[in-house]
Amino acid sequence: MRSFLHSLPVAATALTLVAAGPTVTIPAGTVEGTICTNGANAFLNLPYAVPPVGDLRWTSPQAYNQSFPGNSYDATKLGNICIQFGGKEFSDPETSSEDCLKLNVWAPAGASSSSNLPVKVWIYGGGQQGGGIANPLFNGCNLAAHNTLLVTINYRLGPLGYLTLDAAGIGGNFATQDLLIGLDWVQSNIAAFGGDPKKVVLFGESAGAENVFILSTLPQATSLFNAAIWESGAGPQLATPEVANTLGTSYATKLNCTTGNVATCLRAVSTDALVATAPLQGFGIIYSGLQVADFQPHVDGKIIPEQPWSVGPKVPMIFGGNADEGGLFAIGAFDAVNVSAANYTIFLQQNFGAGADLVAKQYPLTLPAFTTPEKEGSPLSPAFIAIANIITDVQFTCPLYQAMLKATANNISVYSYTSQHTPSCPWVSFPPEEALALIGATHTSEIPMIFGNLANQPLISNGTCTSTPAEFAISENLIAAWTAMAVSGNPSAGNLQWPQWDNSSSNGVIIGANSTTVGKIDYSFCEFWDPVIATYLGFSNSSENGTSGSGSGSGGSGSGSGNSTTSKKNGAEKGVEIGVWGLTVFIGIAMSVLMS
């Protein structure tokens, strides 16, 4: 397999070095930045924490409170990303290191300490196993040209970010703490770059959205940011301490660190050995209490005191996703789209255990949406479409819905969107452009529009494709909405007025083929999934934030989904639109398997 978020070395995408770049003075010293080709300023690879190396491996991050050597810092080049644990198919290829707790800042030309501009803080995805801020998809030059600042933050991944082993005094959730320290840095330093620390929106995609949501539920959330945005986040629950410790014990055993000073032994293990020994998710695609194979955040009672879905966010939020999220995950699990009914049965059994029959009745392969693809001559089998549909519903859409219900119950303003837009350009090095019409509005496809990076796609290979005028217009609407969230906690801006979401009307923004409109977004099928998640997938027996009985629509069998890979587009059932090019992909939840 290979990750479609591979980011080749960044050549001259949107940054260029100049003889005299911008400078900013912060308590640590003078920061020397560079200039984007569009005139925006970039300050790259700034330390926000002491390197977590040696004896500091698997310890809480320490804020970088010292002075720069020589009282100055060269912030003109992208730096290391954190150690990657997704294998070659799921890791960014840039140089990685444990010394990675750095962040990037982009600011408009001419921004000064008196500018008080809105700030956007980005948390990347990658299943908590891979990713980093050097990925050119996250280049902030174009956002900075919209009179806003962008900050992107590296955080530790895999076992380095989440290993829990109480017997060795290793408490886990280090990545969560990294992000908290990074947000503290923003509060303390962003004004010097032209930003207003009281106008900060936290946004992220996939695992990044999960991290955004976790942070939004913590007691200190309101002191760090005033709004948040969930793009295609995954769920449905975080592991318990018992689950996390079991995984940590198994990992330590494989590393031969079981006697004596276990922590000292683990800290002496090379990063190569840590990576080689780290687990990867198997054919159980849906991360849950039945499928615990890799290191993730967990409810520890301290850093993350409670299940985030039981707490809800403490700041206004946008929750959104793509209609065809599951398509790429299904491709990642199979090297062909002609998946058999027998394969479907295995998928259900391995992902839902005793609940497999219940899911099969709700998503029978005879559903018209599975048997009559929208595109005539589609090679997709009903089983493939069903699997993609289920992944979208259970892993993405219904956790989103549960989170919105909890937020509204807490009187927190919530806004919703769904993207049904199929990009005209490849935003990654594959799938090939001709495949996009079949893949549809899939996972990560909204990122170029959110960042305004619509020219020379795919950026990772200095491509030649430029998005359509309609896509540029959609992008401008979304950029303005995200900026408005930073300013006021309300995304309404210009001609696009976002309705506040409530469960009775369920109105939100629909990103269509050529425009953004307001309409009803259907989450009624989540009534089926709530008891399934609570009974068969949960890490505990608690489901305080359930959706059963709170929505309208299908709770019976044989109805499938209304908002996913085989979802209803404006009320009409459609077939998933995915072709096969031998792609194998994993993004958002750790998975490493090919169909045998």
Phi, psi and omega per residue, in radians:
M1 nan 2.842 3.039
R2 -2.532 2.613 -3.110
S3 -1.499 2.356 3.121
F4 -1.409 0.067 2.987
L5 -1.799 0.287 3.016
H6 -0.902 2.333 3.101
S7 -2.093 1.873 3.111
L8 -1.135 2.862 -3.134
P9 -0.890 2.312 -3.099
V10 -1.286 1.993 -3.135
A11 -1.448 -1.805 -3.093
A12 -2.114 0.764 -3.030
T13 -0.939 -1.054 3.138
A14 -2.554 0.144 -3.131
L15 -2.005 2.515 3.021
T16 -2.515 2.514 3.119
L17 -1.493 2.501 3.111
V18 -2.184 2.838 -3.069
A19 -1.109 -0.693 -3.115
A20 -2.256 1.640 -3.121
G21 -1.441 3.089 3.136
P22 -1.235 2.680 3.054
T23 -2.242 2.553 3.101
V24 -2.386 2.431 3.118
T25 -1.851 2.177 3.067
I26 -2.165 3.016 -3.095
P27 -0.949 -0.538 -3.126
A28 -1.318 -0.307 -3.133
G29 2.459 -2.834 -3.105
T30 -1.604 2.244 3.126
V31 -1.757 2.183 -3.131
E32 -1.834 1.991 -3.055
G33 -1.815 -2.906 3.139
T34 -2.307 3.123 -3.051
I35 -2.161 2.342 3.057
C36 -1.267 2.812 3.112
T37 -1.097 -0.379 3.109
N38 -1.619 0.107 3.081
G39 1.679 -0.209 3.110
A40 -1.203 2.770 -3.135
N41 -1.700 2.540 3.110
A42 -2.313 2.316 3.094
F43 -2.176 1.921 -2.871
L44 -1.945 2.539 2.968
N45 1.105 0.735 3.135
L46 -1.429 2.320 3.133
P47 -1.317 2.293 3.037
Y48 -1.990 -0.152 3.120
A49 -2.572 2.758 3.058
V50 -1.146 2.419 -3.141
P51 -0.934 2.210 -3.100
P52 -1.475 1.120 -3.053
V53 -2.064 2.872 3.127
G54 1.065 -2.206 -3.131
D55 -1.201 -0.216 3.131
L56 -1.589 -0.062 3.012
R57 -1.093 2.369 -3.123
W58 1.057 0.696 2.958
T59 -2.236 2.820 3.093
S60 -1.067 2.492 -3.121
P61 -1.134 2.540 3.069
Q62 -1.863 2.199 -3.123
A63 -1.015 2.521 3.102
Y64 -1.392 1.638 -3.083
N65 -1.881 0.155 -3.101
Q66 -1.620 3.039 3.085
S67 -1.545 2.593 3.054
F68 -1.111 2.531 3.024
P69 -0.999 2.244 -3.104
G70 1.245 0.164 3.116
N71 1.117 0.323 3.095
S72 -2.497 2.778 -3.087
Y73 -2.469 2.251 3.105
D74 -1.433 1.859 -3.121
A75 -1.965 0.750 -3.071
T76 -1.786 -0.109 -3.074
K77 -2.313 2.546 3.026
L78 -1.132 2.591 -3.078
G79 -1.954 -2.833 -3.131
N80 -1.192 2.600 2.891
I81 -1.658 2.932 -3.131
C82 -1.291 2.777 -3.121
I83 -0.933 2.318 -3.058
Q84 -1.698 2.400 -3.089
F85 -2.132 0.318 -3.109
G86 -1.719 0.122 -3.056
G87 1.303 3.026 -3.088
K88 -1.099 -0.377 -3.105
E89 -1.501 -0.126 -2.968
F90 -2.466 0.382 -3.094
S91 -2.287 2.516 3.022
D92 -1.201 2.508 -3.014
P93 -1.560 0.011 3.130
E94 -1.138 2.894 3.122
T95 -1.069 2.273 -3.109
S96 -2.020 2.733 -3.101
S97 -2.820 2.725 2.984
E98 -1.209 -0.431 3.056
D99 -1.443 1.427 -2.975
C100 -2.396 0.047 -3.058
L101 -1.377 1.318 -3.079
K102 -2.229 2.881 3.079
L103 -2.475 2.794 3.077
N104 -1.967 2.547 3.074
V105 -2.242 2.253 2.998
W106 -2.020 2.408 -3.105
A107 -2.440 2.651 3.099
P108 -1.087 2.650 3.037
A109 -1.041 2.350 3.109
G110 1.479 -0.052 3.114
A111 -1.113 2.454 -3.132
S112 -2.391 3.111 -3.090
S113 -1.141 -0.195 3.118
S114 -1.818 0.103 -3.046
S115 -1.286 -0.636 3.114
N116 0.943 0.850 -3.096
L117 -1.523 2.718 3.081
P118 -1.140 2.645 -3.052
V119 -2.173 2.336 3.040
K120 -1.989 2.248 3.135
V121 -1.997 2.100 -3.024
W122 -1.771 2.334 3.036
I123 -2.029 2.014 -3.081
Y124 -1.307 2.784 3.066
G125 -1.727 -3.048 -3.118
G126 2.480 0.449 3.062
G127 1.177 0.289 -3.045
Q128 1.155 0.149 -3.119
Q129 -1.991 -0.443 -3.069
G130 -2.537 3.113 3.118
G131 1.880 2.968 3.139
G132 3.088 2.940 -3.024
I133 -1.472 -0.014 3.075
A134 -1.487 -0.112 -3.137
N135 -1.094 2.205 -3.095
P136 -1.139 -0.303 3.024
L137 -1.027 -0.446 -3.053
F138 -1.795 0.304 3.080
N139 -1.075 2.272 -3.013
G140 -1.746 0.157 -3.089
C141 -1.034 -0.780 -3.087
N142 -1.238 -0.641 3.071
L143 -1.117 -0.713 3.139
A144 -1.110 -0.481 3.087
A145 -1.247 -0.145 3.108
H146 -1.720 0.455 3.045
N147 1.077 0.723 3.073
T148 -2.499 2.801 3.071
L149 -1.769 2.607 3.030
L150 -2.185 2.342 3.020
V151 -2.127 2.302 3.042
T152 -2.099 2.395 -2.961
I153 -2.128 2.216 2.936
N154 -1.320 2.582 3.028
Y155 -2.561 2.674 -3.087
R156 -1.119 2.633 -2.999
L157 -2.194 2.882 3.031
G158 0.934 -2.493 -3.124
P159 -1.118 -0.529 3.104
L160 -1.165 -0.467 3.131
G161 -1.643 -0.403 -2.942
Y162 -2.417 0.052 3.135
L163 -0.979 2.306 3.101
T164 -2.196 2.143 3.138
L165 -2.650 1.547 -3.038
D166 -1.015 -0.618 -3.114
A167 -1.089 -0.418 3.131
A168 -1.815 0.121 -3.129
G169 1.270 0.427 -3.128
I170 -1.868 1.922 -2.941
G171 -1.606 -0.174 3.117
G172 1.365 -3.061 -3.131
N173 0.972 0.580 3.117
F174 -1.199 -0.608 3.128
A175 -1.128 -0.699 3.079
T176 -1.041 -0.738 3.115
Q177 -1.176 -0.640 3.059
D178 -0.972 -0.836 -3.109
L179 -1.122 -0.649 3.095
L180 -1.120 -0.727 3.102
I181 -1.158 -0.678 3.089
G182 -1.078 -0.703 3.099
L183 -1.206 -0.584 3.017
D184 -1.060 -0.733 3.111
W185 -1.033 -0.747 3.127
V186 -1.042 -0.807 -3.139
Q187 -1.059 -0.638 -3.061
S188 -1.461 -0.467 -2.937
N189 -2.132 -0.309 -2.946
I190 -1.177 -0.442 3.132
A191 -1.066 -0.598 -3.141
A192 -1.111 -0.465 -3.139
F193 -1.570 -0.083 -3.140
G194 1.934 0.058 -3.087
G195 -1.674 2.768 3.092
D196 -1.812 1.968 -3.117
P197 -1.127 -0.180 3.081
K198 -1.633 0.009 3.133
K199 -2.213 1.147 -3.067
V200 -2.045 2.198 2.998
V201 -1.957 2.303 3.098
L202 -1.730 2.193 -3.130
F203 -2.429 2.626 -3.116
G204 -2.830 2.893 -3.085
E205 -2.199 2.488 3.101
S206 1.047 -2.151 3.089
A207 -1.058 -0.508 3.052
G208 -1.105 -0.670 3.077
A209 -1.174 -0.669 3.061
E210 -1.041 -0.765 3.111
N211 -1.121 -0.688 3.082
V212 -1.027 -0.794 -3.118
F213 -1.137 -0.780 3.100
I214 -0.966 -0.863 -3.109
L215 -1.101 -0.599 -3.113
S216 -1.189 -0.322 -3.119
T217 -1.659 -0.112 -3.061
L218 -1.383 2.703 -3.106
P219 -0.995 -0.567 -3.068
Q220 -1.549 0.087 -3.024
A221 -0.965 -0.851 -3.020
T222 -1.184 -0.289 3.088
S223 -1.519 -0.142 -3.062
L224 -1.948 -0.512 3.125
F225 -2.759 2.726 -3.056
N226 -1.896 -0.029 3.077
A227 -2.811 2.869 -3.099
A228 -2.592 2.746 -3.113
I229 -2.397 2.251 3.117
W230 -1.829 2.007 3.043
E231 -1.954 1.889 3.030
S232 0.978 0.760 3.103
G233 -1.288 2.793 -3.089
A234 -1.963 2.816 3.125
G235 -2.600 -2.770 0.200
P236 -1.831 -0.259 -3.080
Q237 -2.550 2.809 3.008
L238 -1.658 2.693 -3.116
A239 -1.214 2.796 3.067
T240 -1.524 2.896 3.081
P241 -1.011 -0.642 -3.132
E242 -1.101 -0.759 3.125
V243 -1.125 -0.798 -3.118
A244 -1.104 -0.711 3.137
N245 -1.184 -0.633 3.100
T246 -1.085 -0.775 3.116
L247 -1.144 -0.707 3.121
G248 -1.132 -0.697 3.107
T249 -1.101 -0.736 3.116
S250 -1.085 -0.729 -3.138
Y251 -1.132 -0.803 3.130
A252 -1.069 -0.664 3.114
T253 -1.100 -0.755 3.128
K254 -1.143 -0.467 3.103
L255 -1.573 0.125 3.129
N256 1.057 0.646 3.105
C257 -2.084 1.406 -3.070
T258 -2.218 -0.238 -3.110
T259 -2.249 2.875 -3.132
G260 1.188 -2.545 3.128
N261 -1.453 1.637 -3.040
V262 -1.112 -0.685 -3.132
A263 -1.103 -0.751 3.113
T264 -1.101 -0.717 3.102
C265 -1.056 -0.820 -3.107
L266 -1.129 -0.653 -3.116
R267 -1.252 -0.279 3.118
A268 -1.562 -0.180 -3.123
V269 -1.242 2.394 3.136
S270 -1.186 2.709 3.100
T271 -1.133 -0.557 3.088
D272 -1.063 -0.740 3.127
A273 -1.213 -0.641 3.091
L274 -1.059 -0.759 -3.124
V275 -1.195 -0.779 -3.080
A276 -1.129 -0.491 -3.078
T277 -1.633 -0.252 -3.072
A278 -1.137 2.437 3.141
P279 -1.350 2.724 3.012
L280 -2.212 2.577 -3.140
Q281 -1.087 2.396 -3.140
G282 -1.569 -2.563 -3.062
F283 -1.225 -0.243 3.008
G284 -1.246 1.640 -2.973
I285 -1.218 -0.635 -3.001
I286 -1.569 1.953 3.136
Y287 -1.134 2.228 -3.072
S288 -2.917 -3.068 3.075
G289 -1.092 -0.353 3.074
L290 -1.535 -0.352 -3.036
Q291 -2.253 1.378 3.130
V292 -1.900 1.776 -3.062
A293 -2.289 -0.279 -3.125
D294 -2.346 3.008 -3.007
F295 -1.485 2.230 -3.053
Q296 -2.436 2.950 2.998
P297 -1.069 2.659 3.082
H298 -2.485 2.803 3.120
V299 -1.395 1.837 -3.067
D300 -1.791 -0.062 -3.131
G301 1.388 -0.038 -3.100
K302 -2.195 -1.349 3.121
I303 -1.152 -0.832 3.027
I304 -1.998 1.639 -2.981
P305 -1.154 -0.630 -3.040
E306 -2.466 2.926 3.040
Q307 -1.009 2.139 -3.117
P308 -0.961 -0.649 -3.126
W309 -1.219 -0.320 3.073
S310 -1.530 -0.306 -3.118
V311 -1.682 -0.878 -3.088
G312 1.507 2.803 -3.105
P313 -1.265 2.702 3.127
K314 -1.845 0.031 3.128
V315 -2.298 2.764 3.062
P316 -0.989 2.511 -3.073
M317 -2.452 2.605 2.848
I318 -1.751 2.312 3.039
F319 -2.077 2.224 3.123
G320 -2.729 2.913 3.133
G321 -2.794 -3.127 -3.114
N322 -1.833 2.517 -3.033
A323 -1.116 -0.475 -3.054
D324 -2.059 0.687 -3.111
E325 -0.889 -0.796 -2.949
G326 -1.264 -0.228 -3.084
G327 -1.014 -0.819 -3.113
L328 -1.226 -0.544 3.091
F329 -1.195 -0.673 3.099
A330 -1.138 -0.715 3.070
I331 -1.089 -0.632 3.122
G332 -1.134 -0.426 -3.108
A333 -1.608 -0.319 -3.059
F334 -2.308 2.535 3.065
D335 -1.712 0.272 3.054
A336 -2.720 2.666 -3.133
V337 -1.700 -0.045 3.085
N338 -1.527 1.146 -3.087
V339 -1.397 2.390 -3.054
S340 -1.507 2.899 3.065
A341 -1.089 -0.615 3.103
A342 -1.125 -0.704 3.073
N343 -1.072 -0.669 3.125
Y344 -1.093 -0.744 3.121
T345 -1.068 -0.757 3.124
I346 -1.099 -0.769 3.105
F347 -0.978 -0.814 -3.122
L348 -1.132 -0.749 -3.119
Q349 -1.136 -0.720 -3.079
Q350 -1.339 -0.403 -3.122
N351 -1.746 -0.388 -3.068
F352 -2.202 -0.048 3.070
G353 0.948 -2.185 -3.098
A354 -1.159 -0.236 3.117
G355 -1.579 0.088 -3.050
A356 -1.050 -0.769 -3.115
D357 -1.119 -0.654 3.125
L358 -1.092 -0.754 3.126
V359 -1.180 -0.688 3.131
A360 -1.069 -0.638 3.115
K361 -1.225 -0.592 -3.141
Q362 -1.344 -0.534 -3.112
Y363 -2.158 1.087 3.141
P364 -1.201 2.560 -3.111
L365 -1.193 -0.123 3.119
T366 -1.544 -0.043 3.109
L367 -0.977 2.377 3.118
P368 -0.955 -0.605 3.137
A369 -1.105 -0.455 -3.137
F370 -1.580 -0.430 -3.028
T371 -1.795 -0.255 -3.111
T372 -2.209 1.356 3.132
P373 -1.027 2.569 -3.106
E374 -1.065 -0.666 -3.117
K375 -1.574 2.102 -3.124
E376 -1.069 2.354 3.125
G377 1.454 0.181 3.128
S378 -1.062 2.393 3.137
P379 -1.418 0.013 -3.034
L380 -1.271 2.368 3.057
S381 -1.503 2.727 3.084
P382 -0.957 -0.654 -3.121
A383 -1.140 -0.704 3.123
F384 -1.111 -0.791 -3.137
I385 -1.088 -0.740 -3.131
A386 -1.097 -0.759 3.140
I387 -1.086 -0.807 3.121
A388 -1.070 -0.692 3.131
N389 -1.101 -0.792 -3.113
I390 -1.138 -0.744 3.122
I391 -1.015 -0.786 3.123
T392 -1.025 -0.819 -3.033
D393 -1.197 -0.945 -2.970
V394 -1.390 -0.570 -3.052
Q395 -1.589 -0.449 -3.034
F396 -2.111 -1.049 -2.937
T397 -1.220 -0.798 -3.059
C398 -1.294 -0.630 2.972
P399 -1.037 -0.652 3.058
L400 -1.045 -0.810 -3.125
Y401 -1.094 -0.761 3.118
Q402 -1.050 -0.731 3.139
A403 -1.120 -0.682 3.128
M404 -1.167 -0.689 3.109
L405 -1.069 -0.736 3.141
K406 -1.162 -0.697 3.134
A407 -1.082 -0.805 -3.134
T408 -1.159 -0.593 3.073
A409 -1.112 -0.478 3.120
N410 -1.605 0.138 -3.127
N411 1.081 0.620 3.043
I412 -1.729 2.331 3.140
S413 -1.154 2.318 -3.089
V414 -2.288 2.473 3.075
Y415 -2.295 2.578 -3.022
S416 -2.275 2.639 3.002
Y417 -2.543 2.741 2.938
T418 -2.357 2.387 3.122
S419 -1.799 2.128 3.041
Q420 -1.942 0.343 -3.031
H421 -1.589 2.186 3.032
T422 -1.638 2.020 -3.087
P423 -1.065 2.545 3.111
S424 -1.456 -0.312 -3.137
C425 -2.053 2.597 2.994
P426 -1.231 2.211 -3.125
W427 -1.659 -0.079 3.073
V428 -2.353 3.083 -3.056
S429 -1.226 -0.348 3.005
F430 -2.652 2.767 0.116
P431 -1.215 2.817 3.099
P432 -1.103 2.765 -3.027
E433 -0.968 -0.652 -3.105
E434 -1.194 -0.245 -3.139
A435 -1.482 -0.308 -2.986
L436 -1.070 -0.663 -3.122
A437 -1.097 -0.467 3.137
L438 -1.509 -0.584 -3.092
I439 -1.285 -0.614 3.065
G440 1.424 -2.784 -3.116
A441 -1.430 1.441 -2.948
T442 -1.826 -3.112 -3.059
H443 -1.012 2.289 3.131
T444 1.368 -0.080 -3.012
S445 -1.183 -0.302 -3.134
E446 -1.471 -0.252 -2.983
I447 -1.015 -0.807 3.141
P448 -1.015 -0.624 -3.142
M449 -1.253 -0.622 3.141
I450 -1.165 -0.619 -3.129
F451 -1.622 -0.154 -3.099
G452 1.260 0.338 -3.113
N453 -1.670 1.309 -2.982
L454 -1.907 -0.022 3.094
A455 -1.856 2.695 3.085
N456 0.980 0.758 3.093
Q457 -1.537 2.603 -0.093
P458 -1.315 2.404 -3.094
L459 -1.055 -0.540 -3.058
I460 -1.157 -0.316 3.116
S461 -2.236 0.400 -3.132
N462 0.848 0.991 -3.065
G463 -1.232 -3.101 -3.052
T464 -2.072 0.056 -3.074
C465 -1.566 2.330 3.080
T466 -2.063 2.393 -3.104
S467 -1.135 2.902 -3.091
T468 -1.353 2.802 3.049
P469 -0.959 -0.633 3.112
A470 -1.117 -0.672 3.125
E471 -1.206 -0.641 3.057
F472 -1.080 -0.687 3.129
A473 -1.152 -0.746 3.079
I474 -1.051 -0.773 3.141
S475 -1.030 -0.775 3.136
E476 -1.063 -0.698 3.104
N477 -1.099 -0.745 -3.106
L478 -1.243 -0.719 3.098
I479 -1.046 -0.759 3.131
A480 -1.122 -0.676 3.136
A481 -1.146 -0.779 -3.139
W482 -1.109 -0.685 3.099
T483 -1.129 -0.742 3.132
A484 -1.073 -0.609 3.075
M485 -1.067 -0.721 3.112
A486 -1.104 -0.646 -3.068
V487 -1.327 -0.808 -2.949
S488 -2.318 -0.122 -3.043
G489 1.360 0.204 3.091
N490 -2.288 2.142 -3.030
P491 -1.383 -0.075 -3.111
S492 -1.080 2.250 -3.121
A493 -2.746 2.396 3.095
G494 1.061 -2.306 -3.101
N495 -1.467 -0.128 -3.108
L496 -1.812 1.789 3.129
Q497 -1.744 2.014 -3.078
W498 -1.461 2.224 3.033
P499 -1.327 2.513 3.032
Q500 -1.244 2.308 -3.046
W501 -1.338 2.438 2.923
D502 -2.499 2.766 -2.984
N503 -1.243 -0.385 -3.106
S504 -1.336 -0.794 -3.136
S505 -1.604 -0.585 3.139
S506 0.932 0.668 3.120
N507 -1.448 2.489 3.107
G508 -2.747 -2.999 3.132
V509 -1.653 2.302 3.112
I510 -1.912 2.062 3.099
I511 -1.567 1.872 -3.047
G512 -1.726 -2.825 -3.078
A513 -1.108 -0.697 -3.024
N514 -2.345 0.089 -3.072
S515 -2.821 2.975 3.001
T516 -1.975 2.267 -3.113
T517 -2.322 2.941 3.087
V518 -1.817 2.346 3.130
G519 -2.917 3.121 -3.137
K520 -1.350 2.336 3.051
I521 -1.932 2.169 -3.004
D522 -1.545 2.109 3.033
Y523 -2.092 0.227 -2.997
S524 -1.093 -0.496 -3.127
F525 -1.156 -0.245 3.126
C526 -1.205 -0.278 3.029
E527 -1.014 -0.619 3.101
F528 -1.204 -0.744 -2.975
W529 -1.323 -0.468 -3.075
D530 -1.000 -0.919 3.111
P531 -1.178 -0.516 3.092
V532 -1.120 -0.815 3.124
I533 -1.086 -0.814 -3.090
A534 -1.134 -0.675 -3.028
T535 -1.492 -0.709 -2.977
Y536 -1.933 -0.429 -3.036
L537 -1.950 -0.292 -3.029
G538 -1.197 2.657 3.063
F539 -1.458 -0.162 3.071
S540 -2.547 3.080 -3.140
N541 -1.529 0.020 -3.079
S542 -1.547 2.339 3.051
S543 -2.506 1.176 -3.036
E544 -1.226 -0.327 -3.032
N545 -1.901 0.550 -3.037
G546 -1.125 2.797 -3.121
T547 -1.890 -0.092 -3.076
S548 -1.014 2.272 3.087
G549 1.369 -0.056 -3.077
S550 -1.754 -0.131 3.105
G551 -2.078 3.124 3.117
S552 -1.921 2.650 3.021
G553 2.052 -2.536 -2.816
S554 -1.472 2.083 2.947
G555 -2.019 -0.149 -3.123
G556 -1.518 -3.037 -3.064
S557 -1.542 2.783 3.004
G558 1.338 0.420 -3.115
S559 -1.958 -0.395 3.122
G560 1.129 -2.636 -2.990
S561 -1.840 2.793 3.058
G562 -2.061 0.062 -3.046
N563 -2.728 0.901 -3.103
S564 -2.663 -2.648 -2.980
T565 -0.994 -0.563 3.012
T566 -2.021 0.737 -2.987
S567 -1.411 3.104 3.052
K568 -1.523 2.189 3.015
K569 -1.751 1.928 -3.088
N570 0.903 0.672 3.018
G571 1.677 -0.162 -3.083
A572 -1.873 2.341 3.098
E573 -1.162 2.493 3.115
K574 -2.377 2.802 3.092
G575 -1.662 2.650 3.078
V576 -1.154 2.605 -3.008
E577 -2.091 1.329 -3.089
I578 -2.233 2.275 3.034
G579 -1.741 3.141 3.137
V580 -2.121 2.187 3.063
W581 -2.261 0.458 -3.136
G582 1.220 0.379 -3.108
L583 -1.360 2.483 2.985
T584 -2.325 2.150 -2.927
V585 -2.358 2.543 2.889
F586 -2.463 2.196 3.039
I587 -2.498 2.503 2.974
G588 1.600 -0.743 3.011
I589 -2.331 2.486 -3.013
A590 -1.215 2.241 3.136
M591 -2.691 2.341 3.129
S592 -2.537 1.590 -3.107
V593 -2.795 2.585 2.937
L594 -2.070 2.567 3.140
M595 -1.183 2.225 -3.125
S596 -1.534 nan nan
